Amino acid sequence: MRILNQKFASKARQFYIGVVLVGVMLSAVVYYQAETIKSTSAKLMEQQIPALRDIRLIETYLVKQERLLYEYYATNNSELYLIDFLENHVHILTLIKNLDRSHGSLALESSLRNEFSDGLDLALKLHENLSSPVTSWDLARHQLEKLTELQALMMGSLASAEAYISKEVDNGYKNTESNLHTTVQIVILFSLGLVLVSVYTGRYASKFIKLSAANERLALFPRRNPNPIMSFNNQLALSFCNPAANKMHKAYISDQNTTPLALLSRNIHEQLLEVKKSDKHVKQFFNQLERHYLNYEIHWLEEIDAFDVHIRDVTEQFEAERSLEYLAFHHSSSKLPNQVSLKKYTNELMQQSQAFSLMLIEVNHFKLLLEQYGLTGANLCINAFAKHLSHCAQEFTQRHRSKNMLTIYHIADANFAIVYTEQDCSVAIDQLLSQMHTRLSQMIDTPYGEMRMNFTSGVTQYPSSSNSYNELLLHANIALEEADKRNTSYGLFDQQSGEKHARRMHIARSLETAIEKQQFVLYFQPKMKIKSHTIDSCECLIRWFDDGEFISPAQFIPIAEHSGFILPLGEWILDTAFAQAKAWHEQGLHIRLAINISARQFTQQDFVAGIKERLQRFAVPAELIELEITETAIMDDEEFGISVLQALSTLGISLSIDDFGTGYSSLGYLQRFPVNKLKIDQSFVRNMASDKRDQALVLSICQLAKNLGLDIIAEGVEEHAQLEKLKEYNCDQIQGYLLSRPIPADEFEAFLAKGVSF
């Protein structure tokens, strides 16, 4: 019996050793396959799939970025660039850095560096163009086209990266599927072995083996987890820390006499109880150490009556968010609070019903700085101005020991704002401006040496003048523009300024529909030959009647030039004038029509072609058309201007220099220009009967014209004494109220029939 028992025991030991060996081998293979699947899955979940998501997010942000710029182009709303576009750009850069960190082989940041740099530079140039007093819409469209091309290049690079990662994902999926298939086969084999063992070992032995294997597998998870994990029992005592938690404790806590509990908040026990009482049994908490920021999630595991705490280091994310927040509220160059900060602060003051004043400051000649030093150099000069401006504010606050708050904001390239919380700021602002002008009228240090940087400012007050953030900026800007017009350094918004601005806005809005409603009409002012007292020509002058209200050209022409509406308006004037010339020609009236050409019309590439096309379409003899062009329009680009004049002269059209004497008035350019007439500006004619200097100027112009073989016409003639002087100076023609006011076409025809009566 003992021998049988020994044999049985020996066979049992052999059997169990064999079972153990087979089980170990199978377990090893299963474990290896599981680790492989785990590694592949982790790579998919932690790197590749998030990378695909980030690439698609980048593509989405790029599309949004293009949309913002097109919307900025359409609405001229600078906030779309200053706030939305720049914030969107920061999101893109952050996502690309994350991708390069997790997939260094992509090297997206380096491959897209040039495109991003060019794109940001183009966006900035587009912003400068759209926010400048005179916007070049052709340039803006060209810039948008370039931005679209750059985005297409970046989209191509992103598509390549996406294809590369997708291929990795597909390979990982195939490897996982293969490993899972192998694992399933091994598990099936292992299960069959367990069934056989269970026959010999019994039901309880089988359960014990399975339970042991399962417990061992579960025990490996927290120990090998790279993220710190802690466990607490139902008595709220620390029962387990994985190696990652101990490692973090040693690295982050200088006092090594503490336990890993030092990683968590001091009121961890209250937090554990809070989670246990909550409905979802899970909550996140935050703890700040000396140089690190930790986020930990507490889970109440009701099944085992214990807590698990999962810890994550979010220092990098926290610092990135803090950096982005700083960028969002401060100017990138001067580091002063930006327009977003200004809006936030002023809205807070208005919510508190706190009276304050807003001063808008604009550095003069910023465009000249750009031309001389480029954008970077100009910004450095503006930074020097910002530093001196801050010093002035500090000195003002210290000198007056004011309890009122004075804050400075850098809201655009060359624009600053000052908020001063005082009920009546007039005296204080005058003192501050005086101090600033005294300090800044002197030379200030810049990276390019000492220079003077003049500025203009406009002030408005809350609540006496402005009642919202948008009104504050608008009214301060109106005051600044009024100061510019008056050539003073400081303007205070008042009701009169607001009414003027409202009038300009009404005119600007009405211009868009004025032609469609046929509110424009051409009037004609006769020109008389002095020697014969005959009328052979007239000047076309536009008149606007808005629902019966006469609007002076002196009001709407500058607005049309500033808004760009001068081009369609100029086309309408040309078409209407040519049609009238054709009508009079068919009636047998040999009257030459003089048409004023704006500077923007003159510099259009298709201007000459348009004149030629109208001559053919209306069948008007070229000698019946005269174009009046200002000196400034030609001299803005002298070579181009001469080529246009020569082309127009070839068509047989008469050319006249309008407002002569108010621009360059150079004998040198008159020798080169193929023009037929000089038109003396009315400012010289107005007082020439009594002013000796005006007489000398008019006489000199007449003699100059005759020496060059040019006809001379004087405009603004209202008195017989002026006519006599002009006749004495051998002037050829006159135009003015002495002869006739500008009149409609039918009255002009009647005037011709009646003849000159003096």
MARLUM-431637 format. One record per residue (C-alpha): residue in three letters; x, y, z. Coordinates in steps of 0.05 Angstrom, whole numbers, plus 5000, padded with zeros to 4 digits. Layout:
# residues N
ALAXYZ ...
END
This chain:
# residues 758
MET500050005000 ARG505650465019 ILE509250284953 LEU502750394915 ASN501951054950 GLN509151224934 LYS507951034861 PHE501451404860 ALA504751994893 SER510551954844 LYS505851914785 ALA501652474814 ARG507752904823 GLN509952734752 PHE502952884727 TYR502453544764 ILE509553734745 GLY507653594673 VAL501253984680 VAL504954544713 LEU510254544657 VAL504954534603 GLY501055064639 VAL507155494648 MET508955434574 LEU501955584552 SER501456154602 ALA508056434577 VAL505656414506 VAL498956724525 TYR502457244567 TYR507257414510 GLN501457484461 ALA497457894512 GLU503458354523 THR504158424447 ILE496858594439 LYS497259074498 SER503259424468 THR500059474400 SER493359704429 ALA496860214473 LYS500560494414 LEU494060534375 MET490160864431 GLU495561314460 GLN499261524397 GLN496561354329 ILE489061464337 PRO490062124376 ALA495062324322 LEU489862214268 ARG484862604309 ASP489963174318 ILE491463194243 ARG484063254227 LEU483363794280 ILE489164164247 GLU485664114180 THR479264374212 TYR482964964244 LEU486465114177 VAL479665144142 LYS477065584199 GLN483266024193 GLU481866134119 ARG474566274133 LEU476366794186 LEU480867174137 TYR475467164083 GLU470367394133 TYR475267944155 TYR475868144082 ALA468268164075 THR466568524140 ASN472968924155 ASN472168704227 SER479268724256 GLU477268294316 LEU476767694269 TYR484267754259 LEU486668034326 ILE482767534369 ASP479766944330 PHE485166854277 LEU491166894325 GLU487766434377 ASN486265934320 HIS493565974298 VAL495965824369 HIS491465204370 ILE494664954305 LEU501765054331 THR500164694396 LEU497164094359 ILE503164054312 LYS508064064371 ASN504063494404 LEU504363094339 ASP511863194333 ARG512762994406 SER508962344396 HIS511062214323 GLY517962504315 SER518662174247 LEU513162624218 ALA517163264233 LEU510963674216 GLU513564294251 SER519864334209 SER516364134144 LEU510864654153 ARG515265204183 ASN515965604118 GLU508565544100 PHE506465754171 SER511366334171 ASP509166574102 GLY501966474120 LEU502466874185 ASP506367414149 LEU501067454094 ALA495467464146 LEU498968044182 LYS499868414116 LEU492568294099 HIS490668574168 GLU495069184157 ASN491969294088 LEU484769214112 SER485869644174 SER489670194138 PRO486070854121 VAL486470684047 THR485169944034 SER487869623971 TRP482369113954 ASP486268833895 LEU492168713941 ALA487468403993 ARG484667913942 HIS491667743919 GLN493767623991 LEU487667174003 GLU489466773940 LYS496566683966 LEU493866464033 THR489465953998 GLU495465683960 LEU499465624024 GLN493665264058 ALA493364773999 LEU500764624009 MET499664514084 MET493664084071 GLY497963654025 SER503163554079 LEU497863384130 ALA494662884081 SER501462544073 ALA502262504149 GLU495262244156 ALA496561704104 TYR502961504140 ILE499561434207 SER493561084176 LYS498260574148 GLU501260464217 VAL494360384246 ASP492559874192 ASN498859484206 GLY497659504281 TYR490559254270 LYS492958674227 ASN498258494278 THR493258534335 GLU488358104295 SER493757584282 ASN495857574355 LEU488757524378 HIS487656934331 THR493756584358 THR491756754429 VAL484756474418 GLN487755814393 ILE492455774452 VAL486855944500 ILE482455404469 LEU488154904476 PHE489355134547 SER481955064563 LEU481754354538 GLY487754204581 LEU484254504641 VAL478154074626 LEU482553454627 VAL485953684690 SER479353824722 VAL477353094710 TYR483252854751 THR483953414801 GLY476753554814 ARG472154144812 TYR475154544869 ALA482354464845 SER480354724777 LYS476955324808 PHE482955464852 ILE487755444792 LYS483355904751 LEU482456384809 SER489856404823 ALA491556524750 ALA486457084745 ASN488757414810 GLU495957374787 ARG494157704720 LEU490258264755 ALA495858374803 LEU500558524746 PHE496359104719 PRO497259614775 ARG504459424788 ARG506659504716 ASN502260104701 PRO506760704684 ASN501761184716 PRO501861254792 ILE496260874827 MET494460844901 SER489260434938 PHE485660585003 ASN481560095044 ASN474660235073 GLN478060525135 LEU481161065090 ALA488160795103 LEU493260745047 SER493760005028 PHE497659994964 CYS502360424921 ASN504960194854 PRO512260314834 ALA510360904791 ALA507261254852 ASN513561144893 LYS517861394836 MET513762034830 HIS514162134905 LYS521662104904 ALA522162564844 TYR517063094865 ILE517463124941 SER523763394971 ASP522163135041 GLN523462385036 ASN520962275106 THR513862325079 THR509761785045 PRO506661804975 LEU500662105009 ALA504362765002 LEU502662754928 LEU495362844945 SER491463404978 ARG491763465054 ASN484263355057 ILE484662695018 HIS480362335070 GLU474662835061 GLN475362754986 LEU474961984992 LEU468562035032 GLU465762544983 VAL466862054925 LYS463761484964 LYS457461894976 SER456962134904 ASP452361814853 LYS457661624801 HIS462961424853 VAL468361784814 LYS471162494817 GLN477262884795 PHE481463334841 PHE487463794832 ASN493663894875 GLN499364384866 LEU506264204891 GLU512364664889 ARG513764604815 HIS508664094792 TYR501164064781 LEU497763394792 ASN490863164772 TYR488162544807 GLU481762154798 ILE478661774857 HIS474461144844 TRP470160814897 LEU470060064883 GLU463959834920 GLU464959104900 ILE471459044939 ASP469959594989 ALA476160004971 PHE478560634935 ASP483260704875 VAL486761364861 HIS489761484791 ILE494862054788 ARG496962454727 ASP502163004719 VAL498963594682 THR504564094692 GLU506064174618 GLN498764244600 PHE497664754656 GLU503665164635 ALA501365154562 GLU494365394582 ARG497365934626 SER501866154568 LEU495966174520 GLU491966574570 TYR497667074576 LEU498167124500 ALA490667224495 PHE490767834542 HIS497468154525 HIS500568454463 SER505767974434 SER510968524423 SER510469034479 LYS507568544531 LEU502569084551 PRO495268874561 ASN491868824493 GLN484968994465 VAL481868374495 SER484168604564 LEU481569304549 LYS474669044531 LYS474368604592 TYR476569164639 THR471969694611 ASN465969224612 GLU467469084686 LEU467769834701 MET461169944664 GLN457869374702 GLN460069714767 SER457470394741 GLN464470674750 ALA465671314712 PHE472171324671 SER475471634611 LEU478471274551 MET484271594514 LEU486071304446 ILE493271444424 GLU495971354353 VAL503271414337 ASN504171844275 HIS508071624214 PHE507870884231 LYS507570744156 LEU514171114148 LEU517270674202 LEU514870064164 GLU518070314100 GLN524670474134 TYR525569884182 GLY520469354162 LEU515169064208 THR520068794260 GLY523969434264 ALA517669864267 ASN514969444324 LEU521569534362 CYS520770294354 ILE513570254378 ASN515969834438 ALA520670404456 PHE514870884452 ALA510670414496 LYS516170404548 HIS516471164552 LEU508871204552 SER508770724612 HIS513971154648 CYS509771774636 ALA503671424666 GLN507671194727 GLU510571894738 PHE503672194731 THR500771714782 GLN506471824832 ARG506472584824 HIS498972654835 ARG498572084885 SER491971924853 LYS487471384880 ASN484371324812 MET486770754768 LEU490670914705 THR492070324658 ILE495470284590 TYR493569804534 HIS497069644468 ILE491069514423 ALA494169524353 ASP500869614318 ALA501370364331 ASN495270474375 PHE494770504450 ALA489170634499 ILE489270934569 VAL483570824618 TYR483071324676 THR477771214729 GLU475671924746 GLN468972264741 ASP471572894706 CYS478272744673 SER479073394633 VAL484273714678 ALA487873054693 ILE488072854620 ASP490673544600 GLN496173474651 LEU497872764629 LEU497972954555 SER502273554570 GLN507173114608 MET507172594553 HIS508373114498 THR513973434538 ARG517372764548 LEU516072474479 SER517473114440 GLN524672994458 MET528972464428 ILE527671764456 ASP532171164451 THR530370624401 PRO534270034372 TYR535570484312 GLY538171084350 GLU534671684379 MET528371924345 ARG522172344358 MET515571974357 ASN509672444354 PHE502672214369 THR495372424366 SER490072254417 GLY482572254424 VAL478772214489 THR471672014507 GLN468271914574 TYR463571414605 PRO457771504617 SER457172234595 SER459272114522 SER459571364510 ASN455470794538 SER458570154510 TYR465369864493 ASN464269944418 GLU461970664428 LEU468070814470 LEU472870604415 LEU468670924361 HIS467971594396 ALA475271614417 ASN477271474345 ILE472572024321 ALA475872514370 LEU482772284345 GLU480772404272 GLU478073094289 ALA484673254323 ASP488273034260 LYS483973474217 ARG485174074263 ASN492573904265 THR492473874341 SER495173324386 TYR488873214427 GLY481373174414 LEU475573074461 PHE469272744434 ASP463073174436 GLN456173174406 GLN458273584345 SER463673074328 GLY458672514336 GLU453772854289 LYS459172954236 HIS461072234240 ALA453772004237 ARG452972444175 ARG459072124142 MET456471434159 HIS449671594129 ILE452971844065 ALA457471234061 ARG451470764069 SER447171154020 LEU452671153966 GLU451670403955 THR444570493929 ALA444871203901 ILE446270993829 GLU440870453830 LYS435770963854 GLN438371463801 GLN439871983854 PHE445972233817 VAL445472733759 LEU450573113718 TYR450573873717 PHE454474273667 GLN458274933679 PRO459875333615 LYS466875543596 MET467576193557 LYS473076413510 ILE475177093536 LYS476777403468 SER470477203431 HIS465677143490 THR463276473461 ILE461775813494 ASP465275213464 SER465874743525 CYS463374593594 GLU465374193655 CYS461373593679 LEU459873643753 ILE456273103792 ARG450373273837 TRP446872823887 PHE439672903911 ASP438172393965 ASP430572373969 GLY430473113951 GLU436273303998 PHE442273603962 ILE448873303985 SER454973703967 PRO460573363927 ALA465373643980 GLN461973164028 PHE460972523988 ILE466972523940 PRO472172433996 ILE467871884027 ALA467271543959 GLU474771573950 HIS476071294019 SER470970724012 GLY472970523941 PHE466170723914 ILE469571263871 LEU470970733817 PRO463770533801 LEU461771263811 GLY467171473761 GLU464670953711 TRP457671233717 ILE460171943706 LEU463971733643 ASP458071353614 THR453271923628 ALA457972463601 PHE459372073537 ALA451871963527 GLN450672713535 ALA456372873487 LYS453272413436 ALA446372733445 TRP449073443435 HIS453373223376 GLU447172923342 GLN443573593355 GLY449273963320 LEU452074273383 HIS459674253380 ILE460874273455 ARG466973963487 LEU465473613554 ALA470873653608 ILE470473053655 ASN474173033722 ILE478172393732 SER479872153802 ALA486771913820 ARG484271193831 GLN480871193763 PHE487071453729 THR491470903758 GLN486970323737 GLN490369873686 ASP484369863640 PHE482870603643 VAL485370773572 ALA481870163544 GLY475370393576 ILE475971093545 LYS477370793477 GLU471470313483 ARG466770893500 LEU469071303441 GLN467170713396 ARG460670523432 PHE457871233435 ALA460771443368 VAL463272103397 PRO468872493363 ALA474972493408 GLU475773253403 LEU469073323441 ILE472072983503 GLU476773313551 LEU479572963614 GLU481473383674 ILE486873043716 THR490173303779 GLU497673373785 THR497772893845 ALA494372333806 ILE499872353754 MET505772453800 ASP504171873847 ASP507371443794 GLU510571913744 GLU512771413691 PHE506071053691 GLY502371713690 ILE506271953629 SER504871303592 VAL497271373606 LEU497272103583 GLN500971913519 ALA495971353505 LEU490071833516 SER493272363473 THR493971853417 LEU486471753419 GLY485572503403 ILE482672683471 SER484173373501 LEU487973343567 SER487873863622 ILE491773933687 ASP486474103740 ASP487674533802 PHE494474753776 GLY498575103828 THR496274683888 GLY500674073875 TYR507673983847 SER507174553796 SER513874373765 LEU516274633698 GLY520273983692 TYR514173523690 LEU510074003646 GLN515373923592 ARG514373173593 PHE506773143599 PRO502873123533 VAL497373593559 ASN493474143525 LYS491174603581 LEU492774853650 LYS486975023696 ILE488475543749 ASP485575353816 GLN480075813842 SER483975933907 PHE488676383867 VAL483076713827 ARG478576873887 ASN482577473913 MET486777643853 ALA483078303841 SER485978583906 ASP491678113926 LYS498178283891 ARG501277603908 ASP495477233876 GLN496077693815 ALA503377513809 LEU501976773815 VAL496376783762 LEU500677203715 SER506576723724 ILE502076123708 CYS499276463647 GLN506176633621 LEU508675933635 ALA502875623597 LYS503876073537 ASN511375933535 LEU509775183534 GLY504375263481 LEU498675093529 ASP491775393535 ILE489975693603 ILE483275683637 ALA481476013703 GLU476075723747 GLY472076063802 VAL471276733765 GLU465677123799 GLU467377863788 HIS468478303727 ALA474878553759 GLN477577853758 LEU475577773685 GLU479178413666 LYS485578193700 LEU485277523667 LYS484177853599 GLU490278293614 TYR494377663630 ASN492377353562 CYS488276793595 ASP484376383544 GLN478076163581 ILE474176283644 GLN469275873685 GLY465276103745 TYR459076413774 LEU460277063734 LEU458476653673 SER453776133702 ARG452875643759 PRO452974903742 ILE446174753710 PRO442374143684 ALA442973943610 ASP436474273588 GLU438174933621 PHE445174903591 GLU442074833522 ALA437675443536 PHE443875813561 LEU447375673495 ALA441475913455 LYS441176563495 GLY448576703492 VAL453277093539 SER449877723564 PHE455678133589 
END
